[in-house]
Amino acid sequence: MTQPSSRLFKLLALGALAALLAAAPAALEAQKKKKPKPTPTTGGGGTGGQQGGGTGESAPVQEPAPPEVRTVDRQLWEFKTGEARSTVEGIAGKAESNAAVATVLGRVLEQEKKYGESEARLRKATELAPSDPAAFLYLGETLLRQRKGGDADSAFRKAEELGGAQGGKDGHYVRGVALQRLRRYDDAIQALDQAGEADGGNALVPFQMGVTRVFQEQWQPALDQLNRAIEMDSGIAYAYFYRGLAAEKLGRKDLLVNDMERFLALAPTSPEAERAKAILRAAKR
């Protein structure tokens, strides 16, 4: 299984998309009804690492991330919530002083659907690492889970700003995901293209591009990007959910059934599980 090549991505990129994607089905339904598009939360996403952004402000010196952070990231990405909780327990005591630990603990709490506690931990992460765009992106996602749309948009705008200032493969990636959350889809694709050029081995880039195309209702481009993401990393749970949605629109019933069954096997307790079950029931009639 190929994982993103950047160690910074590996430290923080792997999970919240799982979290990532809670409001996405609602967004698609709203589009069908021709209502204003709500902010999507995708999975996912994943983001860059705990490093300074280039805002010109003096950022606190950051403690290095413990090696367990990487393990938790992968467990979250594969929606192994119980395993992630067991791993994070060993480093949770560092969450008051280590931004990477505060961030990953906040993400575990989000996957456990303890959104208020998740928000508190992620706000602490933004205090510990005020120039890290990843902390703000994850904060925005857990705020969306609580239907705090205005606060979430503020966090996403901060993530977009810091990601642009940071630059490089990490900064472009974070900026692209934040722009996606802000419904600026064309800008998101452009930023993600830049991230892909800088880091061609990061499966999160085509994943997020595919999700963006789903929100744009560009079904074949979405399918193409999600195919690529799954080929690069078959453990991305939400890639199957979104590819299944694209397959449904393209009349690919076989792929739809396969992907929704795979998604439910990987993430049976996810917020999207009930919707996936309903889609499967309809497809099998």
N, C-alpha and C positions, 0 to 999 in steps of 0.2 A: 504494500500500500504506500503510495507516494504521498508524503506530507509536504506542506509549504516549506520552501527552502530557507527562508529567513528565520533565524532563531527568535527575533523579536516577534514575528508572526506566531511562531510556535508557542511563545510564552503567553500571548494574549488572544490569538486569533481564533482559537478552537472552541467555540461553544455558544455563544449567545445567539447566534443565529438560531441555534436551537431555540434560544429565547427569542431569538431574532424574529420569529416569524408569527407572533401571536395575532397581531392586528391585520395581517395580510389577507386572510380570507374575508374579513369584513370590508377591506378596501376593494377587493374584487367585486363583492356583491354591490357595493355602493356604485361602482363604475357601471354595472349592468343597469342600475336604476337611474343613471344619469344625474346622480347627486354629486356635490363636490367631493373630490377624492380625499379620504382620510390618510393620515400619514401611515405608511406601511411599516411594520416591524418585521424585519427579515433576519432571520436567522441568524443571522445569522450571523450574523454575523459575525464575524470575526474582525479583528482590528490589529493595529500595530502594537508596538511595545511601550514600555515605561521609559520614555526618553524625552528630553527637552524638546520643545517645539520651535523656536526661533522668533518668539514674540518680542524679544528685547528686554523682557523682565527677568529678574534673577530668580531662577527656580531653585527650590531646595535640592540639596544633594540627595539622590535617591539610593536607597539600599538595593543591592542586587536581588533579583527574584530567586527564591529558593528553588531547587530542582523539582520539587513536588508541584510547583505551579504548572509546569509543562505537562505533567501527568494528569492533573485535574483538567486542564484545557482539553486534552484529547478525550477524556472520559465524558466531559460535557458535550463535546462535539458529536460523540456517538450516542448521546442521550443516556449514558449510564449514570443516572443521578445518584443512586445509592453508593456506587463505587467512588464517585466524585466526593460525596460527603465523607466517606471513610478516609480518603486521602487528605482532604483539606483539614480534617480535624488535627492532624499532626503539625500544622503550621498556623492554625487559626489564631494562636496567641500573638503572632506577629502583625496582625491586621491593623493595630493601632499605630504602627510605625513604618510599615512596609506597604507601599502603594500597590505593588503587584499582588500581594496577598489580600489586601483589602478588596481589590478588583475581583479576583477570582472567587473570593468568599461571597461577594455580592452576587456574582453570577450563579453560584451554587444555590444560594437562597432564592434567586429568581426561578431557577428550574424546579425548586421545591415549592414554588408558588407562594412563597413568603415575601410578598412584594414590598411591604413596608420595611422589613428588616433589610431586604436587598437594597432599597433606596438609601437607607442610612449608611450602609457599608460603602456603597458607590459614591455617595457624597463625601465620605471620609477619604476615599481614594482621590477624588478631585482636589481635596485640600492638601493631601500629601504630594500629589503630582499635578500642580495646576497648569502645567504646560503639556500634559500628555493627552492627546486627543482621544485615545482609546477609553479612558475613564469616563469622559463625557459622553461618548457614544453609548456605552453600556448603561450609563445613568439614564440617558434618553429612552432606552428601550424598556427599562423597568418602570419608568414613569408612564410610558404608553400602556403597560399592563394595568396600571391603575387608572387609566383614562384621564390622565393629566396631560392633555394634548399640548396646551400652551407651554407648560414647563418642559415637556419633552422636546418641543421645537427649539426652545432656547438652548437646551443641552446639545441638540444636533447642530445648531448654528455654531456653537462654540467648538464642537468637534470639527466641523468643516473649516472654520477659521484656523484652528491649531494644526489640522492636517495639512492645509495649504502652506502654512508657515514652516512646517517640518520638512515637507518635500520628500523626495526619495520614494522608494517603493512602499515604505510604511505610510508615509504621509499621504501619498496619492491614494492608497487603498482606503485609509480611514476617511479621507475626504469624499471618495466615491460613495462609500456606504452612507455617510451622513447626508450627502446630496440625494441619495435614493430615498432616505427617510423623509427628507424635506420635499419629496415629489418633484424634484428637478431632475427628471430622468435623463434627458440628453446630456446635461452636465455630468451626471453620475457616470454615464457610459464613457465619456471622454476621460474622466479621472481614472476610472478602472482600466481603460486602455493604457494609460500611462503607467499604472501599477503593473500591468501585465508585461509591458515592454521592459520594465526594470526587474521583474521577477517572474519569468516564464514558468517556473515550477510550482507556483502557488495555486492550488486548486480552488481556493476561495475566490479568486478573481473571476474565472468563468462562472462559478456558482452565483456570485452576486450579479454578474452581467445577465445571467439567465433569469434571475428573479426580477431584475429591472425590466427585462423584456416582457415578462408575464404581466407586470403592472401596466405596461404600455399596450398589452393585448397583441403583441407581436409574437404569435405562437411558434412559428417555425424557427425564427432566430432564438427564441427562448429554449426550444428543444435542442437546438444545436449546441448552445452554450452549456446546458445542463448535461447533455451527453458527454461533453468534454470534461466537465467537472467530475462526473462519476468515473470516467475512465482514469482520471488522475488520482482519485481518492474515493473508493467505494464505500467509505464509512460515513459519508456526509448524509445524515438522516433526512434532512429537509430537502436535499436535492431530489429525492424520490417523490416527495410530496409535490413539489413544484413541477417536476417533469410530468407527473401524472396529470396535473391540471392542464398543462400544454397538450399532452396526448389526448385528453378528453376533447379539447377544442379542435384538434386535428383529425378526430375520428379514429384514433389509434386505440381501440378498445383493449387489445391484448396488452399493450404497454401500460395503459391506464390501470388495469387490474394488477399487473405485475408490480407496478410502482407503489400503488396504495397498499398492497399487501406487504411489500418490503418496508414501507414507512411505518406501518403499524407494528411490524416485528421489531423494528429498531426503537420506536418511540411510542409505546402503547399508552403512556400516561401524559403525552403532550397535549397542549390545548387544542391542537388540530385533529386529535385522534377521532373524535366523534364525527367531525366532518368527513374525514377519510372513510370511516365506516359507512356513512350515508352514501357517499359517492360509489363505493363498492357495491352496496345493495342495489342501487339504481342500475349500475352497469351489468349486474348479473341477472337482472329480470328477463 
